[in-house]
Amino acid sequence: MYFTVIAKLETGEDDLEYIWKRTGLDAETPIPWENKSKSSKKSTGELADYYSSVPRSLLVRVYERYRLDYEMFGYDINSALVLGGHDPL
């Protein structure tokens, strides 16, 4: 088995549209899901609240377990740590 597409939740709407067209499903049926709320991104303060409620040790363990995903998708563990009031790596 191999992958031909890797999608991200942050770009899920665009990714789903691409997959739908690439597979030819758009000729059969409309895209079944669309984020109609288009809610804005979380503010820095809201993110800080989330990350500050998670112990640093847990954030680091998650990072270590999913390091490849962080690297592939360009996520930065230090941003999460600093937002949560923790020391960066």
Stockholm file with secondary structure:
# STOCKHOLM 1.0

chainA/1-89         MYFTVIAKLETGEDDLEYIWKRTGLDAETPIPWENKSKSSKKSTGELADYYSSVPRSLLVRVYERYRLDYEMFGYDINSALVLGGHDPL
#=GR chainA/1-89 SS CCCSCCCCGGGHHHHHHHHHHHTTGGGTSCCSCCCCSCCCCCCHHHHHHHHHTSCHHHHHHHHHHTHHHHHHHTCCHHHHHHHTTCCCC
#=GC SS_cons        CCCSCCCCGGGHHHHHHHHHHHTTGGGTSCCSCCCCSCCCCCCHHHHHHHHHTSCHHHHHHHHHHTHHHHHHHTCCHHHHHHHTTCCCC
//
